[in-house]
Amino acid sequence: MSLRSKSDENINLVGYAVSKQKYQNVAASRAYYSVFQRIKHFLVETDFDYDGFLERNNYKGERPFSHRTIKLAYVERWKGATLKLNELNTLNLLDDLRHKRIKADYSEASVEPRDVERCMGNAKNIIEFIENRESEVKVD
């Protein structure tokens, strides 16, 4: 199963959880991963030089496709194509998704239902942005 398909599966699971008002922690985690998987799929399919990116940006010891660097790698992939401010703002929603995932997966506290709805909306916005940009290059 491709990462793109897994991304679709995860965002659908988030929608289900929101509609049932259940599984908030799982849904918050899956919202983040739906975007993470979509970005990784894009970078792999477009032959992005992740090792070169890590070296150029002095991320010694960091592994390719780490949570800390994947958003920055995606932005670098578009250098020369100029991302607009609203596009960068959309990508920055990934930071909030990541924080909610960390809370969902590692904290004693639970993610609130309203936050899960926001996670779903943010994930959908980012995925829509990625899909629009994918149309500019050949991605399977």
N, C-alpha and C positions, 0 to 999 in steps of 0.2 A: 504494500500500500504506500503510495507516495506521501510525502509530507504535506502536500497540498490537500490531498484527500483527508489526511488526519486532521489538518486544520479545519476543514469543513465539518468533519465529524465533531470536533471539539466545540465549535461555535454553535452547532445544532444542539449539543448537550447543554450548553449554557442557556439557550433559549428554552429548552424543556424545563430546566431547573427554575428559571425565572417564572415560567408559566405555572408551575406547581408550587412555587414559593417554598422550595426545599433545596437541600444540598448546597447551601450558600458557599461553603468553603471549597467544595469541589468545583462549583461553577466559577468562582473567582480564579482559581488556579487554572482551569481549562480555558478561560478567556485569555489569560496571558499566553498560554501555550499555543492557542490557535494563531495568534499573531507571530509568536516566535517561530513556529513551524512554517508559516507563510513566508517570512523573511528568509529563513534558512533555505527553503525550497528555491526562492528567487535567486539567491546568491549562488547556490550550487548550479542551477540550470543556466545561469549566465556566465559560468566559469570565473567567478570572482576570485582573485588571488588573495585568499584570506591570510596565508602565511606572510605574503608581502605586505599586506595591510598591517598586520601585527608588528612586523619589523619596522616599517616606516613610521609607525606611531609609538614605538618604544614600549610595546607591551610584552616585554621579555617574560617568558614563563607562562604566559596566558595561552590557553588552548583555543584553537579555532572554534568559532560559533559559541563562545561563552556568553553567558547572560550579560556580563559587564560590557562586552564589546559589540554585540550583534547590531544594535541600533546604529552605532557609529560606523560600522562597516557598511551598512545599508546606505547611510548618507554619503560615505566616501564613494560608493559604487556610482552615485549620480553626479560626482564632481564633473564639472564641465557642462552639465545639463541644467544647472542652477535650480535648486529647489526653492520654491517661494516660501515666504514667511509662514503662510497658513499651512503649507505642507509640512514644514518643520514643526509647527505647533501640533499638528495631527500626530506626527511621529513621537513627539514628546509625551503623548498620552500613554505610550508604552511604559514610561517610568512609573506612572500611577498603577498600571496593571501589574507591574513587577512587585511593587510594594504590597499590593493587595494579595498577590500570590504568596509572598513571603509570610504575610500575616496568616493566610489560610493554611499554609503548609507547616509552619513552624511555631506559631504562637498559640498560647492557651486561649486567647480571645478569638471569637468568631467574626467573620465578615458579616456585616449587616445586610439585610435584603436590599435596601436602597443602594448600597455600594455595589452589590452584584448587578443590579440593573444598569448602573453607571459603567461597570466593567464591560457588560455586554455591548452597550452603546459605543464605548470607546474602542473596543475590539472591532466592531463592525465598521466604524469610521476608518480605522487604520487599514483594515483589509480592503475596503473600498478604494482607499488611496493607493495601496499597493497594486491592486488590480488595474486601476487606471494607468499607473506607470508601467505595468507589465505590457500594456498594449503598445508601448513605444519600442519594445524589444521582443524577440521571439522567446517565449517561455512556454513550455509544455505543462 
